[in-house]
């Protein structure tokens, strides 16, 4: 792990283990192929054209993003089939039209107002998914509100430039499950709700309605996607402590960690003060033994990261400071000036905060610095 | 507020009200002058050379930052007296030396190892403050550990290139106070601890030891800074919901809000879905009526922001989504496609996340887009 590039790390840096990334994508793709669904991975987790290329080389051609800006970035990197999985932002309609001119673009609507707005302002062919709420209680039409779903779907069908793709949900409620079993039950219930909504539409004469589902816990935990047309997991490419605690991944599957300089040691409290705080890890927390934590040490000195140390936790973060509380033995191994590897609670937010990363390969002394715009064609 | 520039806002944008910024600086400066202490404001809150210029025009010449990068940025903008209020990061020693060649630079050490490292590697004249912990339990030598403080101070004095400036604390424990009265008591106790540490050093023959204190709650709430040489508040330039809840500021003093596009409305739950989430507001929370909130609506439609609406709260954030729960009357006033102004819980983190801002002046129809690098000379 102590490559020449890592020796050059001066500030908190995101490490991405490409070995683990490839294994995570391969495992999800195997499930996709077994179930014969379309794989439309969410790219908001990595936001990197270089990591996008790994998917491309594995045959993926359709992707999901969560903003118009991200769609523009990946379109510039050569992607031609992009779904913006965020309720249509009316204020970005010009950019949506400009993108739809170049690529096969789809957007979400979750109400009649937005369907009408889109029908009125679309200047290009645009694919449309109706966003369904199956329990997250964020955006989307409630899955049992069949009449509203039907009305919005029919409005889209009636609009010359719009193509109704189907119905879509994000069962993010699985993130709040107490354990993997509950998460799986939630994901199953969400999928069944979608099939029920589709069946209602079929009875009302709306055929060719596709079903798109998406959260990482559900896509990892469910075995059977019968009736589903495409899946859109994103986080699985990196995983993180949240997924580990949910029982969705193993520690050795977590593909990202932050390398942080140690700037002080408190012997009395057995704490390391690191350069690495809220602006790097985000303020997302996990409850461990009743206490909120912001990260967890990802392997001892000279270990490849992937070995969790639940007795070495990031107990607090402020803007740039982090405080790592540890047991005696690991504490003694670290000195001021060393780098320490820490897993983030939520990899999507840490990736967004850092904006660039260092590629590593477990066990190999290879490391490459990658800025966000690398890999654009 | 509905200026032409705001009409052009497409994505979540940070609004900074310069009228309020100037009033906040003027009020703090009046306190500084009354107490005859040096004003060394912390610039990590705004991170903007343009806002730095407002301080400069009010006569401020000494500043605080929290990273070497920020010191480089403000040095490039013309600042000559900069304190990096973060424990010395050994891995950035080359950059520290390069800065010290150009400007009057000071750094922090909080242990003998770092004092020795600095003595060994300083190639330029560098000012040094000994970081003291007066209750935050983050970095710093505990204020009652007089012998360690003395040893570190003497090591610095004995090093030809280092100049001991004094002792410094950040009483960030005030942020966790239950009310303004407790915060003030904590700030007072912290100041007294510093004076006691200084007195110990004086008795041991160390004179000319300055005392530097810094948190916004303490600097706002304390009336008397007798014995203190300089203060380093930062957040007060913008304030935020956290300071308001602490009783440190009035709602009308909060100088920043996020303008977020409304992308969906849920009539049953009286909720607005906004484009504005964890990557804009951060995940910092405040407890309101026993529930964590991530922001609060900062004025109704067509009101200048500054009027708090505790019945209109940002109840959840995910990567790009925010969910605003509201009472019936304000809910009815907002439509999809509108912008809504929302106060962040912690302005420092929101500013860091957004990276650019729009300057406005309360009541005037003036708005200017400012990117982070604007204002550099």
Interface residues (C-beta under 8 A of the other chain):
Chain A: X9 X10 X11 X44 X66 X67 X69 X86 X87 X88 X89 X90 X91 X92 X95 X110 X111 X113 X114 X117 X137 X138 X139 X142 X172 X261 X263 X264 X265 X268 X269 X273 X275 X278 X279 X282 X283 X284 X285 X316 X318 X319 X320 X321 X323 X335 X336 X337 X339 X348 X349 X352 X353
Chain B: X9 X10 X11 X44 X66 X67 X69 X86 X87 X88 X89 X90 X91 X92 X95 X110 X111 X113 X114 X117 X137 X138 X139 X142 X172 X261 X263 X264 X265 X268 X269 X273 X275 X278 X279 X282 X283 X284 X285 X316 X318 X319 X320 X321 X323 X335 X336 X337 X339 X348 X349 X352 X353
